[in-house]
Amino acid sequence: MREDARPGLATLVGFGAGDFACNLYWQGITLYLLYFYTEALRLSPAVAGVVFMGGAIWDGLADVAVGVAAERSRRGYAWFVGWGAIPLALGFPLAFMVPPLEGAALVAFACFSQLALRTLYAVVNVPYAAWSTRISDVSADRTRVAGLRLAFGAAAATGVALGFPWAAARIGHAGAAVVCAVLATPILIAIAARVPEHRPSMERAARLPLATMLVGLARNRAFFTLALALVAATIAGTLTGQSVLYYFARVAGDAAAGPRALAVMAVAGAVGVPVWTTIALRIGARAAWLWSGAAGLVLIAGFALAGRAVAIPYLAAMQFVLTGLLLAGWSLLPDSVDAGEAATGIRVEAPAFGVAAFVQKLAMAAATLLLGVTYDLGGYATGGGQRAIAGLMILGPATALVLSMAAIWANPIRRA
């Protein structure tokens, strides 16, 4: 890309704002949907975990399907983002409704509403994420875009962590979801209408069969190792984030501190964005990942020794660390598309983001199921589960971080 054709700051900021809108939905799903199932719908943790796992697996499959469709479409990624915004806004409150149902019918409703929401979210989010490859072909610009996206995402996470339970207590969970949708929809539509999309020739992508795209990704070492690292990082993040409300309710004995802890974590993530962006620009995204993972292991060891007395500071620091993994991952993903094209001659954009999202959703599903089953076996249903909650909160993320660092160590992308 010519220097005079590179995007200006306004374009980068405008595009990054899309993650504020997307995270109003995504944080609602990741922070509160499982808890909504167990506390509002009164599903057991194991059943709720299975429902959530099924939704996450479906979500991943939808990500791949949408990625292939967006790659082959001649309409461009902006079309999917703009036209998908309103259906997504309608699907979000549906997942947080409390219907007059019981037993199997209630479980079926939870499954249906979650599958609908995740499908609609994929239609918007996968093309939006893949769009980052077309903002600029300069790695530094992509790192800045990743930082801006995470900053907006952290702002949304803070708002959801504090505002969603507050609104739910006054206007119900579905009403809180409507508020999120009203805020998100105009942002997505404005981005689709205003942010330029530098589209390459789509003739070759339209002719590529799915098998060829997947083979190209499998032969792309940069993408393959990054995908493995993302799986492990997602497990670490899921086990940490999903444990928060349960930890404060059952282990710390202060349920009201749970939402406050989530809000503090969101602020810590926002603080971490410019820090990790600067680090990644200086030493490279791969090295930033390794430093972030090492810091996370140190924090987990400290929490294991100190326990609940440092719970909120630990969670804040851990979110700061996890932000480093996110920043590095989103920075490396567009570069891995370029690396794959250079190595294999096959350029795979949107399907790469779809597959990356798919493996992350599988990891989230597995982590959530592990959490639900572990809690059930630990006696959560009878008022216990304290040891299971605390133990999984420590051992799970520690193991996942080690695996993520091993995978990213094998990644061939360097700072240059």
N, C-alpha and C positions, 0 to 999 in steps of 0.2 A: 504494500500500500504506500503510495506517495505521501511524503510528509505533509503536504497541504491537503491531502484527502483524509488524514486521520481525524477521528471525531474530536470535537471540542468538549470542554468540561460540561457544558449544558446538556449535550447529548448523553454523556456518560452518566450524569446525575439523573436525567430524565429516565433513562433506561433502568438504572439501578432502583428507582422508585417502584418498579414493578414487583420487587421482592417484598416491599411493605404490604402490597395488596395480597400477594400469594401467601405471605406468612400470617396474615389475619386468618386465613383458612387453615394453613398447615399447622400453626401452633395450637389452634383450637382442637385439631385432630390429635396431635401428639401429646398435648398436655392434659386435655380434659375428656376426650371421648372414652377412653378406657375407664377412667374414674366415674364418668357419667353412667356407664353401663353397670358398674358395681354398686354405686350409691343411689342413683336415681331410678334406674330400671330394675335394680335389685338382682342382677345376675351374679352367679358365683364367680370368683376370680378365674377359675379354670374355664368356664363357659365363655366369659367375657374375653379371655385370652384367645380362645379358639376363634370367636367371632372377629376379633381384631386381627388375628393372624390371617384368616381367610380374606378379609378386606385388603390387607397389605399385599398378599400374593396376587389378588385380582388387580390391585393398583399397579403392581409391577408389570403384569401382562398388558394392561392398558397402556402403560408407558411405552412399551416396545411397539405395540400396534399403532399408537399415535405417532411415535417417532418415524416409523416407516411411511405412514400416510403423509406426514408433513414433509418428509424428504422427497417423496414422489410428486407432491402437489405442486402445481404451477402458481398457486395463489400466494405463497410465501408464509412465513411464520406469523407475521402481523395479523393476517386474516384469522388464524386460529385463535390468537389471543383476544382480538376484538369481538368476534362473534361468539366465543365461548364464555365471555365474561358474565352475561346475564343468566344463561342456564346454570352456571356454577353458583351464582348468587341465590338462585331458587333452591338448589339442592342442599346447600349448607344447613339451613334451619331444619330441613327434614330429618337430618341425622340426629338432631338434638331434641326431637319431639318425644313426649312421654304418652304413648297411645293407650287407650283403654283395653289393653290386651294382657294375656297371661300365658305362662308356659311356653310351649313350642311356637305359638303365634307371635309372642313377643320377641323371641329369638329370631324368628323369620323376618320380622319387621326390622330389627336391628341390622340383620345381614343385608336386606334389600336396600335400606336407606344408606348404609355405608358404601355398598358397591356403587350405587348411583353417584354418591358424592365423589368417590375416588375416581370414577370414570370421567366425570366432568372436570375434576381438578387436573387430570392428566392432559385433557384436550387443551387446556390453557398453559399449564406449567412446563410441559416438555418442549413445545415450540418456543416458549419464552426463554428457557434455559439454553436451547440450541442457538437461539438468536445471538448469543454472546460470541459465537464464532464469526459472525458477520458484522459485528460492531467494529472490529479491527483485527488485522492479522499480526499485530505487534504484541509480543508477550507482555510487555509492561502495561499496555492499555488494558489487556485482559485481566492482569492482576489488579489494576485500579477498579475495573468493573466489578471484579469479585469482591473487593473491599467495600465498594459502595452498596452492592447488593446485600452483603452481610450487615452493613450498618443499618440500612432500611429494615432488613429482616429482624435485627435486634430491637429496633424501635417498635416494630409490630409485636414482637414477643413480649416486650415489657407491657405494652398496652393490653394484650390478651391475658397475660399472667395476672395483672391487677384488675382489669376491667371486666373480664368475662365472668368470674365468680360474683363480682359486685352486681353486675347487671342481671345475672341469672337469679340472684336472690330476690330481685325486685320485679323482673318481668319474665322470668323463666329462662331455661336454657335455650329454647328456640328463639325467644326474643333477643337474647344476647347474640345469638348467631345472626339474626337479621341485622343488628347494628353493624357487625363485622362486614356483612355483605354490602350494606349501603355505603360503607367507607371504601371498600375495595373496588367495586365495580367501575366508578368513573375513572379511577387511576388506570386500570387496565385498558379501558376504551381509549383514553387519551394517549397512552403509549402506542397503541396500535395505530392511531391516527397521525401521531406527530414524530415519532422516532424513525429516522431513515433506516432502511434495511438494504444492505449492499448484497444483492443476490447474485450468486454465480449462475452459470448456465445449468439449467435443470434437466437437459435432455439426457445426459448420461445417468443421473440419479434415477430418472423415471424408468430407464431400461434395466437397471440393476435388480436382479431378483433378490429376495430376502436372504436366501442361502449364501449368495455372494457377499452381501453386506455382513452377515454374521461371521463368515470365514475371514473376511478382511479384518474384522474386529479381533477375532481369535488370534490372528497372525500379528496383530499390533501389540508388541510387548509393552509399550508405554501405556496403552489403554488397559491391557490385561492386568498388569501389576497394580495399576491405580485402582481398578475395580476391586481387586482383592483387598487393598488397603481401605477403600471406602466401606466395604462390608464390615471389616473389623472395627473401623471408627464408628460406624452407625450402631453397632452392637454396644460399644462403650457408651455412646451418647444416649441410646434408648434406655439401657439399664440404669444410667444415672438419672435421667430426667423423669422416667416413669416411676422411679422409687421415691421421689421427693414427697409427694402427698401422703403416701403410705408410711414413710419413715417418720414424719412428724406426727401423724395420727396415732401410730402404734408404738413406735420406739421412743420418741421424744415426749409423747404425751401432750402435744400442743398442736392440734389440728389446724388452728388458725394461723400458725406460722408457716404452713405449707405454701399457700399462695404468696406470702411475703418472700419466702425463699426463692420461688420461681421468678418473682419480679427482680430480686437482687441478682439472680443468675442472668436475667436478660440484660440488666444494666452492665454487668461484668462482661457479657459478650459484646455489648456495644463499645465498651472501653477497649476491648481487645482488638477490635477491627482495625483501627488505624495503626496500632502497635504491630500486629502481625502483617499488615500490608507493607509497612515500612521494612520489617524484617525480611519478608519475601522478596521485595524489590532489591534489597541489599545482598542477600545470600542465596536467593533462589527459593522457589516454592518447595522443592524436595527437601532441602536442608531445613527449612522452616518446619516442615512436618516432623522431622526427626527430633528437633529441639522441643517441639510442642509435646510429642509423645513422651519424651524423657521427663519433662516437667510434670506431666500427668502422673507418671509412676511415683515420683517423689511425693506428690500431693496425696495420693491414695495411701501410701505408707504412713504418712503423718496422720491421716484421718483414722486409719486402723488402730493407731496407738492412742489417739486422743479421744475419739468417739464423739458423742453428741455435744460435748462442750464447744466443739469447733465446727459444728455441722454447717451452719450458714456460711461462715467464711470459707470453709472447704468447698462447698458447692459453688460459691461465687468464683473462687480461683479455678475450680475444675471447668466451669463454663468458659472462663477466659482461655484456658488451654484448648478446650474442644473447638473454640473459635479459630484457633490456629490451624487445626486439621481441616476445618471447613474452608477457610481461606485458601489453603494450599491445594485442596482438592478441586475447588472451582477454578483456580488458576491453572492447574495442570490439565484439566479436562479438555479445554479447547486446543491446548498445545498438543495433546495426545492425538487429536484428529489430524493435525498437520503432520505429526510424526508418522502416523499410520499411512497417510498418503505418500509421504516420501519413501517409506519402506516397502509398501505393497503396491503402490500405484492406484489404490482404491480410496476415494474420499467418502467417508461415512460421517455425516454430521448429526442430524436429528436422531437416527437410530442409536448412535453412540450415547447420546444423552438419555435416550429411552432405556437402553440396556443398563447404563449406570444407575438410573433411577430404579430399574427393576431389581438389581441385585441389592440395592440399599433397602428397598421395601421388603425383600425376602429376609434380609438381616434384621430389620425391625420386627417383622412377623415372628421370626425365631426367638428374638430376645423377649418379645412380649409374651409369647407362649411359655418360654422358660420362666419368666417372672410369675405368671399366673399359676403354673403347675407347682413351682417351688413354694409359693405362698400357701397353696392348698395343702401340700404335704407338710408344711410347717405349722398348720393349725390355724390359718387366718380365719376360717369360717366360724371357729369356736372362740374367737377373741384373742388368739395367740398370734404366732408368726413373727415375733420380734427378732428372733435369731436368724430366721430365713431372710427377712427383709434386710437386716444389717449385713449379713454375710454375703448375699448376692450383690449388694451395693458396692462391696469392696472387691471381691474376687472376680466378678464378671468384667467390670471395666478394666481391671489390671491385666487380665489375660488378653482381652481384646486389643488393648494398646500395644502390647508386645507384638502381637500378630500383625497389626497395622504397620508398625515400624519395620518388621522383617520384609513385608511386601513392598513398601516404598523404597527400602534400601536397594531392591532389585530393579527399580524403575530406571530406565536409561536417560530420562530427561534431566539435563543439568542446567545450570543458570544460563549458559550461553544459548 
